[in-house]
Amino acid sequence: MYELDYTPVKLSDWNEYFVRFRETGDIRYYNEFLHFYEPVLDERARAFIRRFELEEYRAEDLKQIFSSLLWEELQTYDSEIPLLQLIRFKALNAWHEYVRVNCGNFQPDNRNQYQLLRKIARLYYQKSDGSKTVTEIITEIAAELNLTEKSVEDYITAVAGFKPKYNADFYTDDEDEEYNASAIDTVANSYTTEDWFFRLEQKEKLISTLSDLSITEQKLIESRFGICLNCLMNLPKSTMCASSMALGLTESGAEKKLKAILKKLRKALQE
């Protein structure tokens, strides 16, 4: 699909193609990247198709989505963040949207409905071990997700229409962590590491904001959330009590300070 009429020299780093395109505006770096990356892209598309039990011919559509997103992003790319990681993340989201809109006889109205369908189906398959009736399973899922039993039943019925061959393997937890950035998510008041991970686009803004915090504030975040603010890698997490003691603060004072920090970060990320 991405053949060239000449023999290019392969660069050692994928991101170097994007850097050179940014510096020169020469489209050949975009074409050469796709030429060399195509075997990797083929395997990713095939894996996605196998997992979602799509028709084989859809691989070309998935590849076209990837290349189009890459071209669009290249037009404004001006960052030290590895672009390929960002594109993988965006492509995965776009592939899911493609499945939602184009695959199966049932089409969820929006992405939230699509994700809820997958979540309900996953729970249904996990609980279908023969020890519970369908009615009991529906009741449990409704309670877990705070939905009506009728709504859960409708979603389970819709699964068959959405993709008849879907099975438990399809609805297992996503294996897409590699597409996600090692950056902190939109700041929330729930103090979990998962709440801190977000798209690569916000990494630079976040790091800049974190660097403006005082040493005490930075240490509090690192200790409480278990995230190194220099590299954004995981560290051991401490309780609020242990974090406050280590910094010479009262527990209530540390919690108040942490809430103020989160408010500051949320404001910065929303600007």
C-alpha positions in Angstrom: 0.0 0.0 0.0 2.9 2.4 0.7 5.3 1.3 -2.0 7.9 3.8 -3.3 9.5 4.1 -6.7 13.0 4.4 -5.1 15.0 2.7 -2.4 15.1 4.9 0.7 17.6 4.7 3.5 15.9 3.6 6.7 16.4 5.9 9.7 17.2 4.4 13.1 14.4 6.2 15.0 10.8 6.4 13.8 10.4 9.9 15.3 13.3 11.1 13.2 11.0 11.0 10.1 8.6 13.4 11.8 11.4 15.7 13.0 12.9 16.0 9.5 9.4 16.6 8.0 8.9 19.4 10.5 12.3 20.9 9.7 12.1 20.6 5.9 8.4 20.2 5.0 9.5 17.5 2.6 6.6 14.9 2.1 9.1 12.1 1.3 9.7 11.7 5.1 6.0 11.0 5.6 6.0 8.6 2.7 9.2 6.8 3.8 7.9 6.4 7.3 4.7 4.7 6.1 6.8 2.6 3.7 9.0 1.2 6.5 6.3 1.2 9.2 3.7 -0.7 7.1 4.6 -4.2 8.4 4.1 -3.0 11.9 0.9 -1.3 11.0 -0.3 -4.4 9.2 0.2 -6.5 12.3 -1.6 -4.0 14.5 -4.5 -3.8 12.1 -4.7 -7.6 11.9 -4.6 -7.9 15.6 -7.4 -5.4 16.0 -9.4 -7.3 13.4 -8.8 -10.6 15.0 -9.8 -9.3 18.4 -12.9 -7.5 17.2 -13.8 -10.3 14.7 -14.0 -7.8 11.8 -13.9 -8.7 8.1 -10.3 -8.9 6.7 -10.9 -6.2 4.1 -11.3 -3.6 6.8 -7.6 -3.6 7.4 -7.2 -1.2 4.5 -9.7 1.2 6.1 -7.8 1.0 9.4 -4.5 1.7 7.8 -6.0 4.7 5.9 -7.3 6.1 9.2 -3.9 5.8 10.7 -2.1 7.5 7.8 -4.7 10.3 7.6 -4.4 11.0 11.3 -0.6 11.1 11.0 -0.7 13.5 8.1 -3.1 15.8 9.9 -1.0 15.8 13.0 2.2 16.5 11.1 0.8 19.8 9.9 1.0 21.2 13.3 3.6 19.0 15.0 6.0 21.1 16.9 6.9 19.2 20.0 9.6 17.0 21.5 6.9 14.4 22.5 7.3 11.3 20.3 4.6 11.7 17.7 4.2 8.0 17.0 3.0 7.3 20.5 0.4 10.1 20.2 -0.8 8.8 16.8 -1.2 5.2 18.1 -3.4 6.6 20.8 -5.5 8.6 18.5 -5.7 5.8 15.9 -6.9 3.4 18.5 -9.7 5.8 19.4 -10.5 6.3 15.7 -10.6 2.6 15.1 -13.0 2.1 17.9 -15.2 4.8 16.4 -15.0 3.1 13.0 -16.2 -0.1 14.6 -19.0 1.7 16.3 -20.3 3.4 13.2 -19.6 0.8 10.5 -19.6 -2.7 11.9 -22.6 -4.9 12.9 -26.3 -4.6 12.5 -26.7 -2.5 15.7 -25.0 0.9 15.9 -24.6 2.5 19.3 -25.7 6.1 19.1 -22.5 7.5 20.5 -19.1 6.5 21.9 -20.3 6.4 25.5 -23.1 4.0 24.6 -20.6 1.9 22.7 -18.3 1.7 25.7 -21.2 1.0 28.0 -22.3 -1.8 25.7 -18.8 -3.4 25.9 -18.6 -3.0 29.7 -22.0 -4.6 30.2 -21.2 -7.5 27.8 -17.8 -8.0 29.5 -19.5 -8.3 32.9 -22.2 -10.6 31.5 -19.6 -13.0 30.1 -17.5 -12.9 33.3 -20.5 -13.8 35.4 -21.9 -16.5 33.0 -20.3 -19.5 34.6 -23.5 -21.5 35.0 -24.0 -20.8 38.7 -26.4 -17.9 38.2 -29.5 -17.3 36.1 -29.6 -14.6 33.4 -32.0 -12.6 35.6 -29.6 -12.8 38.6 -26.7 -11.6 36.4 -28.7 -8.7 35.0 -29.7 -7.7 38.5 -26.0 -7.7 39.6 -24.8 -5.7 36.7 -27.6 -3.2 37.1 -26.6 -2.7 40.7 -22.9 -2.4 39.9 -23.4 0.1 37.1 -26.3 2.0 38.7 -28.6 1.2 35.7 -32.1 -0.2 35.4 -32.4 -3.9 34.8 -34.4 -3.2 31.7 -31.5 -1.1 30.3 -29.0 -3.8 31.1 -31.2 -6.4 29.4 -31.5 -4.2 26.3 -27.7 -3.8 26.1 -27.1 -7.5 26.4 -29.7 -8.1 23.6 -28.0 -5.5 21.5 -24.7 -7.3 21.7 -25.9 -10.1 19.4 -27.1 -7.6 16.9 -24.0 -5.4 17.1 -21.7 -8.3 16.2 -23.1 -11.8 16.3 -19.7 -13.5 16.7 -18.5 -11.4 19.6 -17.5 -13.5 22.5 -15.9 -13.2 26.0 -12.4 -12.7 24.6 -13.6 -9.6 22.8 -14.9 -8.1 26.0 -11.9 -8.7 28.1 -10.1 -5.7 29.5 -8.4 -3.5 26.9 -4.8 -4.4 26.1 -4.1 -0.9 24.8 -1.9 0.5 27.5 1.0 1.0 25.0 -1.2 3.5 23.2 -1.6 5.6 26.3 0.8 8.3 27.3 2.9 8.3 30.5 1.4 11.6 31.5 -1.0 12.8 34.2 -4.7 12.8 33.5 -7.1 15.7 33.9 -6.9 16.3 37.6 -9.7 14.9 39.7 -10.6 14.9 43.3 -10.4 11.1 43.5 -6.9 10.4 44.5 -6.0 7.4 42.3 -3.0 7.0 39.9 -5.4 6.1 37.1 -7.0 9.6 37.4 -3.7 11.1 36.6 -3.0 9.6 33.2 -4.1 11.4 30.1 -3.2 12.2 26.5 0.3 13.2 25.4 -1.0 16.5 24.3 -1.2 17.7 27.9 2.1 16.4 29.1 4.2 19.5 28.3 1.6 21.9 29.8 1.4 19.7 32.9 5.2 19.5 33.4 5.4 23.3 33.1 2.7 23.8 35.7 4.2 21.2 38.1 7.6 23.0 37.9 6.0 26.1 39.3 5.0 24.4 42.5 7.0 24.8 45.6 9.3 22.0 46.7 6.9 21.0 49.5 4.0 20.9 47.0 6.0 18.7 44.6 7.1 16.3 47.3 3.5 16.0 48.5 2.3 15.0 45.1 5.1 12.6 44.5 4.5 11.0 47.9 0.7 10.9 47.8 0.3 9.8 44.2 3.5 7.8 43.7 4.6 9.7 40.6 8.0 11.1 39.9 7.6 14.7 38.7 10.8 14.6 36.7 10.1 11.5 34.6 6.4 10.8 35.4 7.3 7.2 36.3 5.7 5.4 39.2 7.0 5.7 42.7 5.8 4.0 46.0 2.6 5.7 47.1 2.2 6.8 50.7 -0.9 7.4 52.8 -1.9 10.9 53.6 -0.8 10.4 57.2 2.7 9.3 56.1 3.0 12.0 53.5 2.1 14.8 55.9 4.5 13.5 58.6 7.4 13.3 56.1 6.8 17.0 55.2 6.2 18.3 58.7 2.5 19.0 58.1 -0.6 18.0 59.9 -2.8 15.5 58.1 -5.6 18.0 57.6 -3.1 20.7 56.5 -1.6 18.3 53.9 -5.0 17.4 52.6 -6.0 21.0 52.3 -2.8 21.8 50.5 -3.3 18.9 48.1 -6.8 20.0 47.2 -5.4 23.5 46.5 -2.7 22.0 44.2 -5.2 19.9 42.3 -7.4 23.0 41.8 -4.4 24.8 40.5 -3.5 22.0 38.1 -7.0 21.6 36.9 -7.3 25.2 36.0 -4.0 25.1 34.2 -5.0 22.1 32.1 -8.3 23.7 31.2 -6.8 26.9 29.9 
